[in-house]
Amino acid sequence: MTGHEREELLQALRARFERHMHRHPGLGWAAVAARLEADTQTLRALRAMEASGGEPDVVDLGDVGGGGGRERLIFCDCAAESPTGRRNVCYDRAALEARQAHKPRGSAQEMAAAMGVRLLTEAQYHALQRFGDFDTRTSSWLETPGDLRARGGALFGDRRYGRVFVYHNGAQSYFAARGFRAWLEVGGNSGKT
């Protein structure tokens, strides 16, 4: 990332942070910027989130955010709809390989790993929805428990009729209006467990 790209990213993140203070009450930009300046890997991941349409912002997801409270900062995709640059993907590599015809361009899990982020869990998705109406016309793949995935399914969520719904689908399915939302921990384990 060039110095100009880095500065452009930090400016976009700061503007979004200051426009949406309700997502991170009691937190100032100076504290966030100091943490970001020291973490090149996180900046690369945030740039990938931004470039794919995620509109990442610091979000207080409470106890489901990855743990740790204020000493850990969680960035989460806050675009109104599932990020445009991450749609038309099935759930994971096994699902991609299982498709015989009309394969999607990739999988949510692989794309997230390449970006250095993770898919939101069901609990994180519900927590995010406290801050706005997300996925009212799209849906987002969610981190799926191993027992469900072992049976061929995967979870996704959306908001319809003023409520948040979490559904299941075959992991190999993909749709033009389904992508994935990601999260990233700053100054911790970078969203990886």
N, CA, C and O of each residue as an XYZ file, in Angstrom:
772
protein
N       0.847     -1.176      0.000
C       0.000      0.000      0.000
C       0.891      1.236      0.000
O       1.797      1.358      0.824
N       0.631      2.137     -0.916
C       1.431      3.366     -0.977
C       1.014      4.302      0.156
O      -0.027      4.105      0.784
N       1.821      5.302      0.406
C       1.501      6.290      1.427
C       0.201      7.008      1.119
O      -0.591      7.282      2.021
N      -0.022      7.316     -0.159
C      -1.257      7.987     -0.567
C      -2.469      7.091     -0.317
O      -3.486      7.557      0.197
N      -2.369      5.818     -0.674
C      -3.469      4.878     -0.456
C      -3.766      4.724      1.036
O      -4.924      4.658      1.446
N      -2.725      4.670      1.821
C      -2.875      4.555      3.277
C      -3.611      5.773      3.840
O      -4.533      5.637      4.645
N      -3.193      6.962      3.406
C      -3.818      8.191      3.885
C      -5.276      8.278      3.436
O      -6.142      8.696      4.204
N      -5.540      7.888      2.209
C      -6.905      7.880      1.683
C      -7.799      6.944      2.498
O      -8.928      7.299      2.836
N      -7.296      5.754      2.811
C      -8.038      4.787      3.608
C      -8.319      5.343      5.001
O      -9.451      5.279      5.479
N      -7.289      5.889      5.654
C      -7.477      6.436      7.004
C      -8.483      7.583      7.015
O      -9.260      7.720      7.959
N      -8.469      8.396      5.981
C      -9.443      9.490      5.903
C     -10.865      8.953      5.761
O     -11.786      9.456      6.404
N     -11.045      7.936      4.924
C     -12.377      7.344      4.739
C     -12.864      6.702      6.031
O     -14.030      6.842      6.402
N     -11.966      5.996      6.715
C     -12.333      5.348      7.978
C     -12.692      6.381      9.036
O     -13.659      6.212      9.778
N     -11.903      7.454      9.100
C     -12.174      8.494     10.092
C     -13.522      9.171      9.830
O     -14.303      9.375     10.760
N     -13.793      9.515      8.588
C     -15.060     10.171      8.246
C     -16.241      9.285      8.628
O     -17.219      9.767      9.200
N     -16.157      7.998      8.316
C     -17.247      7.074      8.658
C     -17.374      6.935     10.176
O     -18.481      6.933     10.714
N     -16.238      6.820     10.858
C     -16.213      6.705     12.322
C     -16.922      7.900     12.964
O     -17.731      7.730     13.876
N     -16.617      9.095     12.487
C     -17.188     10.309     13.077
C     -18.660     10.508     12.711
O     -19.401     11.139     13.465
N     -19.093      9.977     11.564
C     -20.507     10.067     11.169
C     -21.398      9.121     11.966
O     -22.602      9.352     12.077
N     -20.822      8.064     12.517
C     -21.609      7.009     13.160
C     -21.116      6.734     14.585
O     -20.794      5.596     14.928
N     -21.061      7.770     15.398
C     -20.555      7.622     16.765
C     -21.408      6.668     17.607
O     -20.917      6.118     18.593
N     -22.662      6.465     17.239
C     -23.535      5.555     17.990
C     -23.049      4.100     17.919
O     -23.447      3.280     18.746
N     -22.202      3.774     16.952
C     -21.689      2.408     16.828
C     -20.553      2.120     17.816
O     -20.234      0.960     18.077
N     -19.947      3.172     18.361
C     -18.789      3.014     19.247
C     -18.796      4.116     20.305
O     -17.863      4.917     20.354
N     -19.816      4.175     21.143
C     -19.935      5.264     22.125
C     -18.720      5.332     23.059
O     -18.198      4.314     23.515
N     -18.298      6.560     23.322
C     -17.203      6.779     24.261
C     -15.818      6.534     23.703
O     -14.836      6.604     24.442
N     -15.717      6.252     22.428
C     -14.414      5.980     21.814
C     -14.061      7.125     20.877
O     -14.899      7.571     20.094
N     -12.826      7.600     20.956
C     -12.377      8.678     20.087
C     -11.507      8.170     18.953
O     -10.872      7.122     19.072
N     -11.476      8.916     17.846
C     -10.694      8.515     16.683
C      -9.207      8.433     16.990
O      -8.525      7.563     16.447
N      -8.684      9.298     17.834
C      -7.239      9.295     18.124
C      -6.789      7.932     18.647
O      -5.719      7.448     18.279
N      -7.595      7.318     19.496
C      -7.244      5.996     20.035
C      -7.253      4.939     18.939
O      -6.398      4.054     18.919
N      -8.213      5.028     18.032
C      -8.302      4.072     16.929
C      -7.120      4.266     15.981
O      -6.461      3.302     15.591
N      -6.858      5.524     15.614
C      -5.769      5.828     14.676
C      -4.431      5.351     15.213
O      -3.612      4.828     14.457
N      -4.200      5.522     16.495
C      -2.931      5.080     17.095
C      -2.759      3.575     16.944
O      -1.658      3.100     16.669
N      -3.831      2.830     17.122
C      -3.772      1.371     16.982
C      -3.554      0.973     15.523
O      -2.813      0.034     15.234
N      -4.203      1.692     14.609
C      -4.075      1.368     13.192
C      -2.681      1.669     12.664
O      -2.137      0.903     11.869
N      -2.105      2.775     13.100
C      -0.772      3.174     12.630
C       0.260      2.087     12.887
O       1.222      1.948     12.131
N       0.066      1.325     13.945
C       1.036      0.309     14.335
C       0.767     -1.062     13.726
O       1.464     -2.021     14.054
N      -0.227     -1.178     12.847
C      -0.638     -2.497     12.383
C      -0.867     -2.526     10.863
O      -1.990     -2.349     10.391
N       0.203     -2.749     10.120
C       0.139     -2.770      8.655
C      -0.765     -3.874      8.134
O      -1.485     -3.672      7.157
N      -0.738     -5.033      8.768
C      -1.578     -6.157      8.329
C      -3.057     -5.795      8.442
O      -3.843     -6.112      7.549
N      -3.435     -5.140      9.524
C      -4.823     -4.728      9.703
C      -5.215     -3.702      8.652
O      -6.321     -3.764      8.115
N      -4.333     -2.762      8.349
C      -4.638     -1.767      7.322
C      -4.876     -2.427      5.963
O      -5.762     -2.009      5.218
N      -4.099     -3.448      5.643
C      -4.310     -4.164      4.379
C      -5.684     -4.836      4.354
O      -6.389     -4.792      3.346
N      -6.053     -5.458      5.475
C      -7.361     -6.112      5.552
C      -8.490     -5.085      5.461
O      -9.491     -5.316      4.783
N      -8.328     -3.957      6.144
C      -9.346     -2.901      6.079
C      -9.468     -2.344      4.658
O     -10.563     -2.021      4.198
N      -8.347     -2.239      3.985
C      -8.378     -1.770      2.593
C      -9.152     -2.750      1.716
O      -9.917     -2.336      0.845
N      -8.955     -4.047      1.943
C      -9.693     -5.056      1.181
C     -11.190     -4.992      1.501
O     -12.022     -5.150      0.609
N     -11.528     -4.761      2.762
C     -12.937     -4.617      3.143
C     -13.543     -3.402      2.448
O     -14.649     -3.467      1.911
N     -12.808     -2.303      2.465
C     -13.281     -1.055      1.853
C     -13.412     -1.216      0.337
O     -14.428     -0.828     -0.241
N     -12.395     -1.783     -0.306
C     -12.383     -1.913     -1.764
C     -13.502     -2.820     -2.282
O     -13.959     -2.653     -3.413
N     -13.943     -3.770     -1.468
C     -14.998     -4.691     -1.900
C     -16.397     -4.215     -1.493
O     -17.378     -4.941     -1.657
N     -16.481     -2.991     -0.961
C     -17.782     -2.400     -0.670
C     -18.303     -2.603      0.732
O     -19.492     -2.403      0.981
N     -17.443     -2.994      1.656
C     -17.894     -3.301      3.012
C     -18.171     -2.114      3.919
O     -18.936     -2.231      4.877
N     -17.548     -0.960      3.624
C     -17.684      0.222      4.478
C     -17.403     -0.111      5.951
O     -18.274      0.077      6.801
N     -16.194     -0.605      6.260
C     -15.890     -1.012      7.635
C     -15.894      0.158      8.613
O     -15.506      1.277      8.279
N     -16.345     -0.138      9.828
C     -16.362      0.838     10.902
C     -16.154      0.095     12.213
O     -16.397     -1.109     12.298
N     -15.707      0.811     13.230
C     -15.576      0.239     14.569
C     -16.982      0.079     15.123
O     -17.772      1.024     15.133
N     -17.284     -1.132     15.586
C     -18.610     -1.419     16.110
C     -18.466     -2.122     17.450
O     -17.701     -3.077     17.586
N     -19.210     -1.638     18.439
C     -19.230     -2.275     19.753
C     -20.240     -3.415     19.704
O     -21.438     -3.200     19.886
N     -19.754     -4.617     19.458
C     -20.622     -5.785     19.356
C     -20.864     -6.438     20.712
O     -21.482     -7.500     20.794
N     -20.374     -5.800     21.776
C     -20.588     -6.339     23.110
C     -19.836     -7.635     23.320
O     -18.736     -7.816     22.798
N     -20.427     -8.535     24.082
C     -19.775     -9.796     24.448
C     -19.546    -10.735     23.274
O     -18.738    -11.657     23.380
N     -20.243    -10.524     22.146
C     -20.107    -11.432     21.006
C     -19.111    -10.913     19.972
O     -18.931    -11.532     18.923
N     -18.467     -9.792     20.253
C     -17.592     -9.163     19.270
C     -16.230     -9.788     19.104
O     -15.459     -9.345     18.253
N     -15.912    -10.771     19.860
C     -14.579    -11.347     19.783
C     -13.915    -11.283     21.137
O     -12.787    -11.744     21.308
N     -14.621    -10.707     22.107
C     -14.135    -10.680     23.479
C     -13.244     -9.505     23.786
O     -12.839     -8.761     22.892
N     -12.942     -9.344     25.054
C     -11.905     -8.424     25.473
C     -12.304     -7.014     25.810
O     -11.499     -6.303     26.411
N     -13.495     -6.555     25.468
C     -13.908     -5.206     25.834
C     -13.144     -4.121     25.106
O     -12.743     -4.311     23.957
N     -12.932     -2.968     25.763
C     -12.358     -1.773     25.143
C     -10.905     -1.934     24.690
O     -10.456     -1.204     23.805
N     -10.170     -2.866     25.274
C      -8.785     -3.009     24.827
C      -8.696     -3.631     23.434
O      -7.623     -3.651     22.832
N      -9.804     -4.132     22.927
C      -9.837     -4.699     21.587
C     -10.822     -3.907     20.750
O     -11.921     -3.598     21.209
N     -10.444     -3.581     19.546
C     -11.316     -2.861     18.622
C     -11.777     -3.819     17.537
O     -10.976     -4.561     16.968
N     -13.065     -3.796     17.256
C     -13.624     -4.644     16.216
C     -14.134     -3.765     15.077
O     -15.005     -2.917     15.273
N     -13.583     -3.979     13.894
C     -14.122     -3.363     12.684
C     -15.065     -4.375     12.061
O     -14.792     -5.576     12.054
N     -16.175     -3.881     11.540
C     -17.188     -4.739     10.950
C     -17.727     -4.055      9.694
O     -17.783     -2.827      9.628
N     -18.121     -4.845      8.704
C     -18.751     -4.277      7.512
C     -20.064     -3.618      7.892
O     -20.926     -4.249      8.503
N     -20.218     -2.353      7.532
C     -21.429     -1.598      7.861
C     -22.145     -1.066      6.625
O     -22.992     -0.181      6.745
N     -21.826     -1.581      5.448
C     -22.567     -1.194      4.243
C     -24.022     -1.608      4.428
O     -24.303     -2.640      5.037
N     -24.937     -0.816      3.911
C     -26.357     -1.113      4.086
C     -26.710     -2.500      3.548
O     -27.499     -3.222      4.157
N     -26.129     -2.866      2.417
C     -26.381     -4.184      1.831
C     -25.088     -4.998      1.815
O     -23.997     -4.446      1.961
N     -25.217     -6.290      1.639
C     -24.047     -7.161      1.598
C     -23.047     -6.604      0.578
O     -23.444     -6.249     -0.532
N     -21.771     -6.521      0.927
C     -20.789     -5.872      0.052
C     -20.817     -6.381     -1.396
O     -20.768     -7.584     -1.652
N     -20.897     -5.437     -2.322
C     -21.058     -5.773     -3.738
C     -19.901     -6.587     -4.301
O     -20.113     -7.446     -5.157
N     -18.693     -6.334     -3.838
C     -17.537     -7.048     -4.358
C     -17.365     -8.441     -3.788
O     -16.376     -9.112     -4.081
N     -18.321     -8.890     -2.971
C     -18.222    -10.211     -2.342
C     -19.466    -11.063     -2.544
O     -19.745    -11.961     -1.750
N     -20.199    -10.787     -3.584
C     -21.430    -11.550     -3.848
C     -21.178    -12.627     -4.896
O     -20.099    -12.713     -5.484
N     -22.203    -13.445     -5.112
C     -22.111    -14.524     -6.102
C     -21.064    -15.562     -5.721
O     -20.340    -16.061     -6.583
N     -20.982    -15.888     -4.439
C     -20.033    -16.895     -3.960
C     -20.780    -17.928     -3.130
O     -21.746    -17.606     -2.438
N     -20.321    -19.171     -3.208
C     -20.882    -20.196     -2.340
C     -20.207    -20.077     -0.970
O     -19.472    -19.119     -0.732
N     -20.440    -21.020     -0.082
C     -19.963    -20.869      1.295
C     -18.464    -21.151      1.465
O     -17.744    -20.316      2.012
N     -17.981    -22.316      1.006
C     -16.575    -22.669      1.237
C     -16.018    -23.509      0.088
O     -16.726    -23.798     -0.877
N     -14.759    -23.895      0.195
C     -14.075    -24.650     -0.864
C     -14.775    -25.983     -1.139
O     -14.947    -26.356     -2.299
N     -15.178    -26.701     -0.096
C     -15.848    -27.991     -0.291
C     -17.132    -27.802     -1.102
O     -17.437    -28.612     -1.977
N     -17.875    -26.747     -0.817
C     -19.106    -26.466     -1.567
C     -18.788    -26.129     -3.025
O     -19.500    -26.560     -3.932
N     -17.747    -25.380     -3.242
C     -17.334    -25.012     -4.592
C     -16.958    -26.253     -5.388
O     -17.348    -26.398     -6.547
N     -16.203    -27.140     -4.768
C     -15.785    -28.361     -5.449
C     -16.947    -29.319     -5.688
O     -16.902    -30.122     -6.621
N     -17.979    -29.246     -4.864
C     -19.137    -30.131     -5.004
C     -20.022    -29.753     -6.183
O     -20.770    -30.589     -6.690
N     -19.945    -28.520     -6.618
C     -20.782    -28.083     -7.753
C     -20.266    -28.725     -9.034
O     -19.072    -28.678     -9.331
N     -21.174    -29.319     -9.780
C     -20.798    -29.957    -11.037
C     -20.819    -28.971    -12.204
O     -20.001    -29.069    -13.119
N     -21.745    -28.032    -12.171
C     -21.894    -27.075    -13.268
C     -22.201    -25.701    -12.705
O     -22.631    -25.570    -11.559
N     -21.979    -24.687    -13.512
C     -22.294    -23.303    -13.132
C     -21.652    -22.923    -11.801
O     -22.316    -22.432    -10.889
N     -20.368    -23.158    -11.715
C     -19.653    -22.842    -10.479
C     -19.589    -21.328    -10.273
O     -19.430    -20.567    -11.227
N     -19.714    -20.906     -9.018
C     -19.546    -19.480     -8.734
C     -18.082    -19.088     -8.866
O     -17.223    -19.940     -9.090
N     -17.806    -17.812     -8.728
C     -16.435    -17.319     -8.896
C     -15.532    -17.665     -7.730
O     -14.316    -17.496     -7.825
N     -16.093    -18.142     -6.638
C     -15.296    -18.505     -5.476
C     -16.188    -18.781     -4.284
O     -17.394    -18.985     -4.422
N     -15.567    -18.783     -3.099
C     -16.327    -19.055     -1.881
C     -16.104    -17.948     -0.858
O     -15.065    -17.288     -0.846
N     -17.099    -17.764     -0.005
C     -17.022    -16.733      1.033
C     -15.863    -16.993      1.993
O     -15.114    -16.073      2.321
N     -15.711    -18.219      2.437
C     -14.646    -18.536      3.395
C     -13.258    -18.281      2.810
O     -12.390    -17.728      3.485
N     -13.052    -18.678      1.571
C     -11.740    -18.465      0.948
C     -11.471    -16.985      0.699
O     -10.349    -16.514      0.890
N     -12.484    -16.260      0.278
C     -12.318    -14.839      0.030
C     -11.993    -14.114      1.342
O     -11.119    -13.248      1.380
N     -12.699    -14.477      2.407
C     -12.442    -13.865      3.712
C     -11.016    -14.154      4.171
O     -10.325    -13.255      4.651
N     -10.578    -15.379      4.030
C      -9.221    -15.745      4.446
C      -8.181    -14.953      3.655
O      -7.193    -14.485      4.220
N      -8.402    -14.805      2.357
C      -7.463    -14.048      1.520
C      -7.410    -12.572      1.937
O      -6.368    -11.927      1.821
N      -8.532    -12.049      2.420
C      -8.593    -10.663      2.871
C      -8.009    -10.486      4.273
O      -7.666     -9.369      4.661
N      -7.895    -11.572      5.033
C      -7.416    -11.490      6.412
C      -8.516    -11.171      7.408
O      -8.259    -10.563      8.447
N      -9.761    -11.585      7.091
C     -10.922    -11.304      7.934
C     -11.711    -12.590      8.149
O     -11.359    -13.641      7.612
N     -12.782    -12.500      8.940
C     -13.656    -13.649      9.167
C     -15.101    -13.266      8.914
O     -15.470    -12.096      9.018
N     -15.912    -14.248      8.584
C     -17.347    -14.034      8.447
C     -17.944    -13.767      9.820
O     -17.472    -14.294     10.828
N     -18.993    -12.939      9.850
C     -19.702    -12.703     11.103
C     -20.368    -13.992     11.568
O     -20.823    -14.796     10.754
N     -20.420    -14.180     12.878
C     -21.189    -15.276     13.446
C     -22.651    -14.853     13.514
O     -22.973    -13.684     13.299
N     -23.522    -15.789     13.808
C     -24.941    -15.462     13.960
C     -25.137    -14.423     15.067
O     -25.895    -13.470     14.890
N     -24.465    -14.597     16.196
C     -24.599    -13.645     17.308
C     -24.070    -12.266     16.931
O     -24.688    -11.259     17.276
N     -22.938    -12.201     16.229
C     -22.392    -10.913     15.786
C     -23.337    -10.233     14.796
O     -23.500     -9.013     14.830
N     -23.954    -11.015     13.922
C     -24.889    -10.461     12.938
C     -26.080     -9.809     13.642
O     -26.498     -8.707     13.285
N     -26.615    -10.495     14.636
C     -27.722     -9.917     15.406
C     -27.267     -8.656     16.137
O     -28.005     -7.672     16.176
N     -26.070     -8.667     16.716
C     -25.550     -7.495     17.429
C     -25.361     -6.313     16.475
O     -25.686     -5.180     16.831
N     -24.844     -6.560     15.274
C     -24.665     -5.501     14.288
C     -26.003     -4.845     13.946
O     -26.070     -3.628     13.773
N     -27.050     -5.631     13.848
C     -28.355     -5.121     13.436
C     -28.954     -4.124     14.442
O     -29.934     -3.450     14.123
N     -28.385     -4.022     15.638
C     -28.833     -3.003     16.606
C     -28.469     -1.602     16.127
O     -29.052     -0.621     16.588
N     -27.513     -1.498     15.210
C     -26.995     -0.202     14.768
C     -27.570      0.269     13.440
O     -27.167      1.318     12.937
N     -28.489     -0.469     12.869
C     -29.073     -0.059     11.597
C     -29.845     -1.194     10.957
O     -29.917     -2.300     11.493
N     -30.414     -0.907      9.819
C     -31.142     -1.918      9.046
C     -30.224     -2.417      7.936
O     -30.112     -1.786      6.885
N     -29.574     -3.541      8.172
C     -28.614     -4.099      7.219
C     -29.227     -5.283      6.480
O     -29.979     -6.068      7.057
N     -28.898     -5.398      5.204
C     -29.361     -6.510      4.357
C     -30.880     -6.535      4.213
O     -31.507     -7.572      4.429
N     -31.470     -5.405      3.852
C     -32.915     -5.382      3.615
C     -33.275     -5.846      2.198
O     -34.430     -6.176      1.930
N     -32.297     -5.871      1.299
C     -32.516     -6.352     -0.073
C     -31.525     -7.456     -0.457
O     -31.641     -8.050     -1.529
N     -30.571     -7.724      0.402
C     -29.558     -8.744      0.135
C     -29.527     -9.700      1.321
O     -30.332     -9.587      2.245
N     -28.597    -10.633      1.284
C     -28.371    -11.527      2.421
C     -26.865    -11.767      2.528
O     -26.116    -11.505      1.587
N     -26.438    -12.265      3.679
C     -25.008    -12.471      3.927
C     -24.759    -13.840      4.544
O     -25.409    -14.232      5.513
N     -23.791    -14.566      3.955
C     -23.352    -15.822      4.560
C     -22.822    -15.524      5.954
O     -22.220    -14.475      6.184
N     -23.045    -16.448      6.885
C     -22.570    -16.327      8.260
C     -21.699    -17.524      8.607
O     -21.847    -18.600      8.028
N     -20.794    -17.330      9.550
C     -19.967    -18.436     10.057
C     -20.918    -19.544     10.497
O     -21.835    -19.312     11.284
N     -20.693    -20.741      9.984
C     -21.608    -21.857     10.220
C     -20.974    -22.884     11.143
O     -19.827    -23.278     10.931
N     -21.712    -23.331     12.181
C     -21.187    -24.362     13.075
C     -20.826    -25.636     12.303
O     -21.488    -25.990     11.327
N     -19.783    -26.306     12.746
C     -19.279    -27.492     12.066
C     -20.288    -28.601     11.876
O     -20.286    -29.262     10.837
N     -21.162    -28.824     12.863
C     -22.132    -29.913     12.727
C     -23.136    -29.640     11.618
O     -23.533    -30.562     10.904
N     -23.548    -28.398     11.465
C     -24.457    -28.037     10.373
C     -23.740    -28.125      9.026
O     -24.296    -28.625      8.048
N     -22.503    -27.635      8.988
C     -21.746    -27.676      7.739
C     -21.463    -29.109      7.309
O     -21.467    -29.410      6.116
N     -21.218    -29.995      8.272
C     -20.951    -31.403      7.965
C     -22.143    -32.075      7.295
O     -21.983    -33.092      6.621
N     -23.323    -31.520      7.473
C     -24.534    -32.062      6.856
C     -24.865    -31.380      5.535
O     -25.916    -31.636      4.947
N     -23.974    -30.514      5.070
C     -24.149    -29.891      3.761
C     -24.752    -28.504      3.784
O     -24.883    -27.876      2.733
N     -25.124    -28.004      4.959
C     -25.778    -26.703      5.036
C     -24.843    -25.586      5.447
O     -23.705    -25.815      5.857
N     -25.348    -24.382      5.325
C     -24.636    -23.183      5.780
C     -25.681    -22.129      6.141
O     -26.799    -22.144      5.626
N     -25.305    -21.226      7.023
C     -26.217    -20.181      7.492
C     -26.041    -18.886      6.715
O     -24.943    -18.560      6.264
N     -27.138    -18.154      6.567
C     -27.077    -16.789      6.064
C     -28.164    -15.983      6.769
O     -29.127    -16.542      7.293
N     -27.995    -14.671      6.774
C     -28.958    -13.813      7.440
C     -29.371    -12.649      6.572
O     -28.684    -12.282      5.619
N     -30.519    -12.070      6.922
C     -30.988    -10.844      6.293
C     -32.005    -10.178      7.206
O     -32.363    -10.718      8.253
N     -32.465     -9.004      6.802
C     -33.511     -8.290      7.545
C     -34.685     -8.066      6.596
O     -34.537     -7.466      5.531
N     -35.843     -8.556      7.000
C     -37.065     -8.379      6.234
C     -38.203     -8.088      7.211
O     -38.218     -8.588      8.336
N     -39.144     -7.280      6.764
C     -40.338     -6.999      7.559
C     -40.003     -6.473      8.961
O     -40.733     -6.727      9.919
N     -38.900     -5.744      9.065
C     -38.504     -5.165     10.342
C     -37.883     -6.135     11.327
O     -37.705     -5.797     12.497
N     -37.546     -7.346     10.869
C     -36.939     -8.349     11.754
C     -35.699     -8.948     11.102
O     -35.556     -8.940      9.880
N     -34.805     -9.469     11.944
C     -33.611    -10.153     11.465
C     -33.897    -11.649     11.423
O     -34.385    -12.236     12.389
N     -33.579    -12.252     10.279
C     -33.789    -13.681     10.110
C     -32.451    -14.360      9.812
O     -31.605    -13.808      9.109
N     -32.277    -15.544     10.348
C     -31.146    -16.401     10.000
C     -31.744    -17.679      9.444
O     -32.599    -18.310     10.067
N     -31.278    -18.049      8.259
C     -31.789    -19.212      7.549
C     -30.643    -20.177      7.251
O     -29.486    -19.951      7.606
N     -31.023    -21.253      6.589
C     -30.039    -22.223      6.113
C     -30.211    -22.388      4.612
O     -31.270    -22.101      4.055
N     -29.163    -22.851      3.978
C     -29.185    -23.135      2.547
C     -28.115    -24.176      2.297
O     -27.234    -24.375      3.132
N     -28.182    -24.841      1.159
C     -27.081    -25.705      0.784
C     -25.836    -24.852      0.616
O     -25.894    -23.801     -0.022
N     -24.720    -25.279      1.170
C     -23.490    -24.481      1.139
C     -23.006    -24.212     -0.277
O     -22.266    -23.253     -0.497
N     -23.399    -25.027     -1.233
C     -22.959    -24.854     -2.617
C     -23.788    -23.818     -3.374
O     -23.439    -23.455     -4.497
N     -24.881    -23.337     -2.774
C     -25.720    -22.353     -3.471
C     -25.031    -20.991     -3.515
O     -24.169    -20.684     -2.691
N     -25.428    -20.190     -4.489
C     -24.929    -18.818     -4.573
C     -25.954    -17.980     -5.316
O     -26.682    -18.474     -6.177
N     -25.994    -16.703     -4.964
C     -26.997    -15.798     -5.524
C     -26.375    -14.432     -5.753
O     -25.423    -14.048     -5.074
N     -26.917    -13.711     -6.705
C     -26.417    -12.372     -7.020
C     -26.590    -11.415     -5.843
O     -25.848    -10.440     -5.724
N     -27.550    -11.682     -4.984
C     -27.812    -10.789     -3.855
C     -27.282    -11.340     -2.533
O     -27.639    -10.826     -1.472
N     -26.439    -12.371     -2.570
C     -25.862    -12.897     -1.328
C     -24.340    -12.806     -1.376
O     -23.686    -13.298     -2.296
N     -23.812    -12.160     -0.355
C     -22.370    -12.059     -0.183
C     -22.013    -12.467      1.228
O     -22.564    -13.429      1.764
N     -21.089    -11.736      1.831
C     -20.785    -11.991      3.238
C     -20.305    -10.711      3.896
O     -19.702     -9.848      3.258
N     -20.585    -10.611      5.172
C     -20.096     -9.521      6.015
C     -18.952    -10.065      6.843
O     -18.961    -11.220      7.267
N     -17.954     -9.200      7.068
C     -16.760     -9.652      7.769
C     -16.485     -8.793      9.001
O     -17.029     -7.700      9.158
N     -15.629     -9.322      9.862
C     -15.160     -8.572     11.015
C     -13.655     -8.762     11.136
O     -13.076     -9.719     10.623
N     -13.053     -7.817     11.828
C     -11.603     -7.780     11.973
C     -11.268     -7.164     13.323
O     -11.771     -6.096     13.673
N     -10.437     -7.828     14.055
C      -9.997     -7.307     15.348
C      -8.689     -6.547     15.176
O      -7.755     -7.041     14.546
N      -8.627     -5.347     15.737
C      -7.418     -4.528     15.670
C      -6.654     -4.678     16.976
O      -7.212     -4.524     18.063
N      -5.370     -4.980     16.851
C      -4.534     -5.080     18.037
C      -4.736     -6.358     18.819
O      -4.324     -6.452     19.975
N      -5.361     -7.337     18.206
C      -5.561     -8.610     18.860
C      -5.160     -9.695     17.910
O      -4.029     -9.736     17.427
N      -6.113    -10.594     17.639
C      -5.786    -11.709     16.749
C      -6.279    -11.500     15.336
O      -6.416    -12.464     14.581
N      -6.552    -10.251     14.958
C      -6.956     -9.884     13.596
C      -8.124    -10.698     13.069
O      -8.162    -11.070     11.896
N      -9.085    -10.969     13.961
C     -10.283    -11.692     13.531
C     -10.090    -13.187     13.421
O     -11.044    -13.901     13.111
N      -8.908    -13.681     13.659
C      -8.654    -15.103     13.537
C      -8.697    -15.746     14.912
O      -8.199    -15.181     15.886
N      -9.300    -16.938     14.990
C      -9.381    -17.640     16.265
C      -8.533    -18.875     16.222
O      -8.465    -19.612     17.205
